[in-house]
Amino acid sequence: MSKLRSVIKGCGSYLPEKVLTNHDLSKIVDTSDEWISERTGIHQRHIAADDEYTSDLGLVAARRALEDADIPASDVDLIILATSTPDQTFPATATTIQAELGIHEGAAFDVQAVCSGFVYALATADSFLKSGQHKCALVIGSETFSRILDWTDRGTCVLFGDGAGAVVVCAEEAGETPDNEGIIASRLRSDGRYRDKLYVDGGPSTTQSAGYLRMNGREVFRHAVSKISGVIEETLEIAGLDVEEIDWFVPHQANKRILDGTARKIGLLPEKIVITVDKHGNTSAASIPLALDIAVKDGRIKKGDLVLMEAMGGGFTWGAVLVRW
């Protein structure tokens, strides 16, 4: 029996029309463009309109990914949506996207791993595809974090934005050489001892409300670089590859200082990092597919390139995925 490999066939993204700059935020909360940009590298972020939901953002990104892949929606038999801001407590927002795409077969569900969500979702899809249980997956990261922000807390409201990204992943027979395109390796991690460092202070079982995002920024930053660099090294070891072989590093866009620190820690050249945090802010599970789509569309990421994706989020959760484009 031949081995299967999960191959990314196309990608797409969507950003809401409304742009909120640091200058705009300085009129809402005690902050400034200089204060935000020096600490985070963020200059602006996109905010969903009142009538735009997480499913709406994800649907546009999904349609663009399918168009890019030149694959009809009817071929998709698995949809995994990474989000911490679902339309409703249930049903899964993935099923809303499934219905809007006119797909009535297969499976659709949400994955909740906060900022690590897309990495978790992609690794999950990879397992389903390689097992032969599904043939074609839509993996989406979509967030409307503006809905769970406390706009009086300058330590958090300046960091996040809304957006969506998606990839189409299909199962194909693996060739005999290790350079064939597709997902090569992934590694997922979590440690619930740190769940109170980045969390939302509400939920159906506790407060019967959505709640607001709360974060101990200093503690998150302290753990981020070491945990991210560690899981990257593990993933490269699984793949039998060295960091020098990576063509592009597409990290979760949380904070430019974290991105730079991680690159230094693993010995990666800064010019290999895809950075969008300056224009998008932290879009949680959407940040990696958003950055990926931009780097593919502008020609940086080319066929045959070795692409490393990583993220860390509340929980703590963290992980990495290595792909031959």
Sequence and secondary structure as in RCSB ss.txt:
>XXXX:A:sequence
MSKLRSVIKGCGSYLPEKVLTNHDLSKIVDTSDEWISERTGIHQRHIAADDEYTSDLGLVAARRALEDADIPASD
VDLIILATSTPDQTFPATATTIQAELGIHEGAAFDVQAVCSGFVYALATADSFLKSGQHKCALVIGSETFSRILD
WTDRGTCVLFGDGAGAVVVCAEEAGETPDNEGIIASRLRSDGRYRDKLYVDGGPSTTQSAGYLRMNGREVFRHAV
SKISGVIEETLEIAGLDVEEIDWFVPHQANKRILDGTARKIGLLPEKIVITVDKHGNTSAASIPLALDIAVKDGR
IKKGDLVLMEAMGGGFTWGAVLVRW
>XXXX:A:secstr
   EEEEEEEEEEE  SEEEEHHHHTTTSS  HHHHHHHH   EEEE  TT  HHHHHHHHHHHHHHHHT  GGG
  EEEEE SS SSSSS HHHHHHHHTT  SSEEEEE  GGGHHHHHHHHHHHHHHHTS SEEEEEEEEEGGGG  
TT TTTTTTB EEEEEEEEEEEE  SSTT SEEEEEEEEE GGGGGGEEES BTTTTSB   EEE HHHHHHHHH
HHHHHHHHHHHHHHT  GGG SEEEE  S HHHHHHHHHHHT  GGGB   HHHH B GGGHHHHHHHHHHHTTS
S TT EEEEEEEETTTEEEEEEEE 
